[in-house]
């Protein structure tokens, strides 16, 4: 998973660079608001399609066919409802929908079902521990996105519209590849989901729903709020800075994906504690290196037009470290069938984010979005940590104090991964 996400991070940096050079801050801002709009609607109206179906398949309480079919039904029905409700909003006078052309927002509606179903199938591969297949398809998705951007945005000059279509193309490739793989290797068959299974998936999904929305919204919340009060250029600067910093979720996502199927339905506190320590150190060290070289990196990756975003990187950094650690806490509570705790924490973080942004924007401008992001992520992480320690009855030293065994584990895991990759 780490190797996969490392490759994806490299391609994602390429995508961010291409978008920055070709769209500039204003076009990058239009693309950001449309992307957030389409993907967020898909999340809001499809509870359980991703984490709910994943949990029951990982815990072996539901077959792959039932899990996938339940996710597909929820994704299609919820996506259609979301798109129908979205059209009147797009034609309204709300300031958010003035930050891009109407036809671009309408084009973004295709993201609603496609991103939901694509991520749901991604989660199924994690539940089944099919990390090699997930690795190939994830890289394929991002590579398809890059290729489509080069054709549609660079060659044809379609701007934000072309970038949206390129994003859609990547997820379309992911869906086709995952369905074919699950059919050939995991026993996926064409069958209608039982009502009881849909109810179970929706029940789990509704308990986790606030957290699910919040986990997506938290790093993009500034884009949503700035879409109401800021210019396209400011939105573009913040979107580019936050997208770069989200690359530091690489280790947390890789560890969380590998951890979840091992703890679903069974608490393994020592394993979770080890993951927390590794993610904390593995995120903080490269983050400090990148921040030290941030000026030349931004100039190279995003162009001179994005140099005003440099202070945002430093402001967002502490929050992103907390966000990476929170990812492991969220994995633990989902695996322990306590998703409501995730929802409480994420809701607290969003409230803190919004409060800080609105309080500071008049004085700090776009930097307020960075401070809001950091404050919200720190609050969310703190609540998750307190509840984790209380519910597991573990002390601070037992979880956070580094051990010699940690280095030994990393060495052994690295050698094992290298041996598998080289076939030795």
C-alpha positions as CSV (number, residue, x, y, z in Angstrom):
1,X,0.0,0.0,0.0
2,X,2.8,2.4,0.8
3,X,4.5,1.8,-2.6
4,X,1.2,2.2,-4.3
5,X,0.3,5.4,-2.6
6,X,3.8,6.6,-3.2
7,X,3.3,6.2,-6.9
8,X,-0.1,7.8,-6.7
9,X,1.4,10.8,-4.8
10,X,4.0,11.3,-7.6
11,X,1.3,11.2,-10.2
12,X,-0.9,13.5,-8.1
13,X,1.9,16.0,-7.9
14,X,2.1,15.9,-11.6
15,X,-1.6,16.5,-11.9
16,X,-1.4,19.5,-9.5
17,X,1.5,20.9,-11.5
18,X,-0.4,20.5,-14.8
19,X,-3.5,22.1,-13.4
20,X,-1.6,25.0,-11.9
21,X,0.4,25.8,-15.1
22,X,-2.6,25.4,-17.4
23,X,-5.5,26.8,-15.4
24,X,-3.7,29.4,-13.2
25,X,-5.2,30.4,-9.8
26,X,-8.6,31.5,-11.2
27,X,-9.2,28.4,-13.3
28,X,-7.8,26.2,-10.5
29,X,-10.4,27.8,-8.2
30,X,-13.3,27.1,-10.6
31,X,-12.1,23.4,-10.9
32,X,-11.8,23.1,-7.1
33,X,-15.4,24.3,-6.3
34,X,-16.9,22.1,-9.0
35,X,-14.9,19.0,-7.9
36,X,-15.8,19.5,-4.2
37,X,-19.5,20.1,-5.1
38,X,-19.9,16.9,-7.1
39,X,-18.0,14.6,-4.8
40,X,-19.5,16.0,-1.7
41,X,-23.1,15.5,-3.0
42,X,-22.2,11.9,-3.7
43,X,-21.1,11.4,-0.1
44,X,-24.1,13.1,1.5
45,X,-26.7,11.0,-0.3
46,X,-25.1,7.5,-0.2
47,X,-24.7,6.5,3.5
48,X,-23.0,3.1,3.9
49,X,-22.1,2.5,0.3
50,X,-18.4,2.6,1.2
51,X,-17.6,2.0,4.8
52,X,-20.8,0.1,5.7
53,X,-20.5,-2.5,2.9
54,X,-16.7,-2.7,3.6
55,X,-17.2,-3.5,7.3
56,X,-19.6,-6.4,6.8
57,X,-17.5,-8.0,4.1
58,X,-14.3,-7.6,6.1
59,X,-16.0,-9.0,9.2
60,X,-17.2,-11.9,7.1
61,X,-20.8,-11.2,7.9
62,X,-21.8,-10.6,4.2
63,X,-20.7,-12.1,0.9
64,X,-18.7,-10.1,-1.7
65,X,-21.7,-10.2,-4.0
66,X,-24.1,-8.9,-1.4
67,X,-21.6,-6.2,-0.2
68,X,-20.9,-5.0,-3.7
69,X,-24.6,-5.1,-4.9
70,X,-25.7,-3.2,-1.8
71,X,-23.1,-0.5,-2.4
72,X,-24.1,-0.2,-6.0
73,X,-27.8,0.1,-5.3
74,X,-27.2,2.8,-2.6
75,X,-24.7,4.6,-4.9
76,X,-27.0,4.6,-7.9
77,X,-30.2,5.6,-6.1
78,X,-28.6,8.1,-3.9
79,X,-26.6,9.6,-6.8
80,X,-29.7,10.1,-8.9
81,X,-31.5,11.8,-6.0
82,X,-28.5,14.0,-5.4
83,X,-28.2,15.1,-9.0
84,X,-31.9,15.9,-9.2
85,X,-31.7,18.1,-6.1
86,X,-28.5,19.8,-7.3
87,X,-29.8,21.2,-10.6
88,X,-31.9,24.0,-8.9
89,X,-29.0,25.0,-6.7
90,X,-26.7,25.4,-9.8
91,X,-29.2,27.8,-11.4
92,X,-29.7,29.7,-8.2
93,X,-28.1,33.1,-7.2
94,X,-26.0,31.6,-4.4
95,X,-22.4,33.0,-4.5
96,X,-20.8,29.6,-4.5
97,X,-22.3,28.8,-7.9
98,X,-20.9,32.0,-9.4
99,X,-17.3,30.8,-9.0
100,X,-17.5,28.7,-12.2
101,X,-19.6,28.5,-15.4
102,X,-23.0,26.8,-15.1
103,X,-22.1,24.2,-17.7
104,X,-19.0,23.2,-15.6
105,X,-21.2,22.7,-12.5
106,X,-23.6,20.6,-14.6
107,X,-20.7,18.5,-15.9
108,X,-19.6,17.9,-12.3
109,X,-22.9,16.1,-11.6
110,X,-21.4,13.1,-13.3
111,X,-19.0,12.8,-10.4
112,X,-21.8,12.0,-8.0
113,X,-22.4,8.3,-8.9
114,X,-19.0,7.6,-10.4
115,X,-16.8,8.7,-7.4
116,X,-19.2,7.0,-4.9
117,X,-19.1,3.7,-6.7
118,X,-15.4,3.9,-7.5
119,X,-14.5,4.4,-3.8
120,X,-16.9,1.8,-2.7
121,X,-15.2,-0.8,-4.9
122,X,-11.8,0.4,-3.6
123,X,-13.0,-0.3,-0.1
124,X,-14.1,-3.8,-1.0
125,X,-10.6,-4.6,-2.2
126,X,-9.3,-3.4,1.2
127,X,-11.8,-5.5,3.0
128,X,-10.7,-8.6,1.1
129,X,-7.0,-7.7,1.6
130,X,-6.5,-7.6,-2.2
131,X,-3.8,-5.0,-1.9
132,X,-1.9,-6.0,-5.1
133,X,-5.0,-5.5,-7.2
134,X,-5.9,-2.3,-5.4
135,X,-2.3,-1.1,-6.1
136,X,-2.6,-1.7,-9.8
137,X,-6.0,-0.2,-10.2
138,X,-5.3,2.9,-8.1
139,X,-2.2,3.7,-10.2
140,X,-4.3,3.0,-13.3
141,X,-7.0,5.5,-12.2
142,X,-4.5,8.3,-11.5
143,X,-2.6,7.6,-14.7
144,X,-5.8,7.7,-16.7
145,X,-6.5,11.1,-15.1
146,X,-3.1,12.4,-16.1
147,X,-3.5,11.2,-19.7
148,X,-6.9,12.7,-20.0
149,X,-5.7,16.1,-18.6
150,X,-2.9,16.1,-21.2
151,X,-5.3,15.5,-24.0
152,X,-8.3,17.6,-22.9
153,X,-6.7,20.5,-21.1
154,X,-3.3,20.8,-22.7
155,X,-4.0,19.7,-26.3
156,X,-7.6,20.8,-26.7
157,X,-7.6,23.7,-24.3
158,X,-10.9,22.8,-22.6
159,X,-9.9,24.4,-19.2
160,X,-11.9,23.4,-16.1
161,X,-14.4,21.4,-18.2
162,X,-11.6,19.2,-19.5
163,X,-10.1,18.7,-16.0
164,X,-13.5,17.6,-14.7
165,X,-13.9,15.1,-17.6
166,X,-10.4,13.8,-16.9
167,X,-11.3,13.2,-13.3
168,X,-14.4,11.3,-14.4
169,X,-12.4,9.2,-16.8
170,X,-10.0,8.1,-14.1
171,X,-12.9,6.9,-11.9
172,X,-14.6,5.2,-14.8
173,X,-11.4,3.1,-15.5
174,X,-11.2,2.3,-11.8
175,X,-14.8,1.0,-11.7
176,X,-14.4,-1.2,-14.7
177,X,-11.1,-2.7,-13.5
178,X,-12.4,-3.4,-10.0
179,X,-15.6,-5.1,-11.1
180,X,-13.7,-7.4,-13.5
181,X,-11.2,-8.3,-10.9
182,X,-13.8,-9.0,-8.2
183,X,-15.7,-11.2,-10.7
184,X,-12.6,-13.2,-11.7
185,X,-10.9,-13.6,-8.3
186,X,-13.3,-12.9,-5.5
187,X,-16.5,-14.7,-6.5
188,X,-18.5,-11.6,-7.4
189,X,-21.8,-12.6,-9.0
190,X,-24.8,-10.7,-10.4
191,X,-27.4,-10.8,-7.7
192,X,-29.8,-8.4,-6.1
193,X,-29.0,-7.4,-2.5
194,X,-31.3,-8.6,0.2
195,X,-33.4,-6.0,2.0
196,X,-31.9,-7.0,5.3
197,X,-28.4,-6.5,4.0
198,X,-29.2,-3.1,2.6
199,X,-30.7,-2.2,6.0
200,X,-27.6,-3.4,7.8
201,X,-25.3,-1.4,5.5
202,X,-27.4,1.7,5.8
203,X,-27.6,1.3,9.6
204,X,-23.8,1.2,9.9
205,X,-23.5,4.0,7.3
206,X,-25.8,6.3,9.1
207,X,-23.9,5.9,12.3
208,X,-20.7,6.8,10.5
209,X,-22.3,9.2,8.0
210,X,-21.3,12.5,9.7
211,X,-17.7,11.3,10.1
212,X,-17.7,10.1,6.5
213,X,-18.8,13.4,5.2
214,X,-16.5,15.2,7.6
215,X,-13.4,13.2,6.7
216,X,-13.9,14.3,3.1
217,X,-15.0,17.9,3.8
218,X,-12.4,18.6,6.5
219,X,-9.4,19.1,4.1
220,X,-11.7,20.8,1.6
221,X,-13.8,22.8,3.9
222,X,-11.9,26.0,3.2
223,X,-12.8,25.7,-0.5
224,X,-16.5,25.4,0.4
225,X,-16.5,28.4,2.6
226,X,-14.2,30.5,0.4
227,X,-16.5,29.7,-2.4
228,X,-19.1,31.9,-0.6
229,X,-16.9,34.8,0.4
230,X,-13.7,34.8,-1.6
231,X,-12.4,35.3,-5.1
232,X,-11.5,32.6,-7.6
233,X,-7.9,33.4,-7.2
234,X,-7.9,33.0,-3.4
235,X,-9.8,29.8,-3.8
236,X,-7.2,28.5,-6.3
237,X,-4.3,29.4,-3.9
238,X,-5.8,27.6,-1.0
239,X,-6.9,24.6,-3.1
240,X,-3.4,24.2,-4.4
241,X,-1.7,24.5,-1.0
242,X,-4.1,22.1,0.7
243,X,-3.8,19.6,-2.2
244,X,0.0,19.6,-1.7
245,X,-0.2,19.1,2.0
246,X,-2.8,16.2,1.6
247,X,0.1,14.3,0.1
248,X,1.4,13.8,3.7
249,X,-1.6,11.5,4.3
250,X,0.3,8.9,2.3
251,X,1.6,6.9,5.2
252,X,-1.6,7.2,7.3
253,X,-3.8,6.0,4.4
254,X,-1.4,3.1,3.6
255,X,-1.3,1.9,7.2
256,X,-5.0,2.4,7.8
257,X,-5.9,0.4,4.7
258,X,-3.7,-2.5,5.8
259,X,-4.9,-2.2,9.4
260,X,-8.6,-2.2,9.0
261,X,-9.3,-5.8,7.8
262,X,-7.1,-7.1,10.6
263,X,-9.0,-5.3,13.4
264,X,-12.6,-5.4,12.0
265,X,-14.7,-7.1,14.7
266,X,-11.7,-7.5,17.1
267,X,-9.8,-4.9,19.1
268,X,-6.0,-5.1,18.9
269,X,-4.8,-2.2,20.9
270,X,-1.1,-2.9,20.7
271,X,-1.3,-3.1,16.9
272,X,-3.2,0.2,16.7
273,X,-0.7,1.9,19.1
274,X,2.2,0.7,17.0
275,X,0.5,2.2,13.9
276,X,-0.1,5.5,15.7
277,X,3.6,5.8,16.6
278,X,4.8,4.9,13.1
279,X,2.3,7.3,11.3
280,X,3.2,10.2,13.7
281,X,7.0,9.9,13.1
282,X,6.7,8.9,9.4
283,X,4.5,11.9,8.6
284,X,6.4,14.6,10.7
285,X,9.9,13.9,9.4
286,X,9.2,14.3,5.6
287,X,6.9,17.2,6.3
288,X,9.7,19.1,8.0
289,X,12.0,18.4,5.0
290,X,9.4,19.6,2.5
291,X,8.6,22.8,4.5
292,X,12.3,23.6,4.6
293,X,12.4,23.4,0.8
294,X,8.9,24.8,0.2
295,X,9.8,27.9,-1.8
296,X,11.7,26.2,-4.7
297,X,9.3,23.3,-4.6
298,X,6.2,25.6,-5.1
299,X,8.0,27.5,-7.8
300,X,8.9,24.3,-9.6
301,X,5.6,22.4,-9.1
302,X,3.0,25.1,-9.3
303,X,4.7,28.1,-11.0
304,X,5.5,31.6,-9.8
305,X,1.8,32.5,-9.8
306,X,1.3,30.3,-6.7
307,X,4.1,31.7,-4.5
308,X,1.6,33.6,-2.4
309,X,0.4,30.2,-1.1
310,X,3.7,29.6,0.6
311,X,2.6,30.8,4.1
312,X,-0.4,28.5,3.8
313,X,1.8,25.4,3.8
314,X,3.3,26.3,7.1
315,X,-0.1,27.1,8.6
316,X,-1.7,23.9,7.5
317,X,1.3,21.6,8.5
318,X,0.4,21.1,12.2
319,X,-3.2,20.3,11.3
320,X,-2.2,17.9,8.6
321,X,0.0,16.0,11.1
322,X,-3.0,15.7,13.4
323,X,-5.2,14.6,10.5
324,X,-2.8,11.8,9.7
325,X,-2.9,10.5,13.3
326,X,-6.7,10.9,13.3
327,X,-6.8,8.5,10.3
328,X,-5.6,5.7,12.5
329,X,-8.0,6.5,15.3
330,X,-10.9,6.5,12.8
331,X,-9.8,3.1,11.5
332,X,-9.7,1.8,15.1
333,X,-13.2,3.0,15.9
334,X,-14.7,1.8,12.6
335,X,-13.1,-1.6,13.2
336,X,-14.5,-1.7,16.7
337,X,-18.0,-1.0,15.3
338,X,-18.1,2.4,17.1
339,X,-18.4,4.7,14.1
340,X,-20.5,7.2,16.0
341,X,-17.4,8.3,17.9
342,X,-15.8,9.2,14.5
343,X,-18.9,11.3,13.7
344,X,-18.6,13.3,17.0
345,X,-15.0,14.1,16.5
346,X,-15.3,15.1,12.9
347,X,-18.4,17.3,13.7
348,X,-16.4,19.1,16.4
349,X,-13.5,19.6,13.9
350,X,-15.8,21.1,11.3
351,X,-17.4,23.5,13.8
352,X,-14.0,24.7,15.0
353,X,-12.8,25.1,11.4
354,X,-15.8,27.2,10.4
355,X,-15.6,29.3,13.6
356,X,-11.9,30.1,13.2
357,X,-12.2,30.8,9.4
358,X,-15.1,33.3,9.8
359,X,-13.5,34.9,12.8
360,X,-10.1,35.5,11.1
361,X,-11.0,36.1,7.5
362,X,-11.6,39.8,7.7
363,X,-8.1,40.3,9.1
364,X,-6.1,37.5,7.5
365,X,-7.8,36.9,4.2
366,X,-7.2,33.5,2.6
367,X,-4.7,32.6,5.4
368,X,-7.8,32.3,7.7
369,X,-8.8,29.1,5.7
370,X,-5.4,27.6,6.6
371,X,-5.8,28.4,10.3
372,X,-9.4,27.1,10.3
373,X,-8.2,23.9,8.8
374,X,-5.4,23.4,11.4
375,X,-7.6,24.3,14.4
376,X,-10.4,22.0,13.2
377,X,-8.1,19.0,12.6
378,X,-6.3,19.5,16.0
379,X,-9.7,19.6,17.9
380,X,-10.9,16.5,16.1
381,X,-7.6,14.6,16.8
382,X,-7.7,15.6,20.5
383,X,-11.2,14.3,21.0
384,X,-10.4,11.0,19.3
385,X,-7.3,10.6,21.4
386,X,-9.1,11.2,24.7
387,X,-11.9,8.7,23.8
388,X,-9.4,6.2,22.6
389,X,-7.4,6.3,25.9
390,X,-10.5,6.1,28.0
391,X,-12.3,3.3,26.1
392,X,-9.1,1.2,25.8
393,X,-7.8,2.1,29.3
394,X,-4.3,2.6,28.0
395,X,-1.9,5.2,29.3
396,X,-0.1,7.9,27.3
397,X,3.4,6.2,27.6
398,X,2.0,2.8,26.4
399,X,0.8,4.3,23.2
400,X,3.1,7.2,22.3
401,X,6.5,6.5,23.7
402,X,8.8,5.1,20.9
403,X,10.1,1.6,21.4
404,X,13.1,-0.3,20.1
405,X,10.7,-2.9,18.6
406,X,9.2,-0.2,16.4
407,X,12.5,0.1,14.4
408,X,12.7,-3.7,14.2
409,X,9.2,-4.0,12.9
410,X,9.9,-1.4,10.2
411,X,13.1,-3.2,9.2
412,X,11.3,-6.6,9.0
413,X,8.3,-5.2,7.1
414,X,10.6,-3.4,4.7
415,X,12.6,-6.5,3.9
416,X,9.4,-8.6,3.6
417,X,7.9,-6.1,1.1
418,X,11.1,-5.9,-0.9
419,X,11.3,-9.7,-1.1
420,X,7.7,-9.9,-2.3
421,X,8.3,-7.1,-4.9
422,X,11.5,-8.8,-6.3
423,X,10.1,-12.4,-6.0
424,X,13.0,-13.5,-3.7
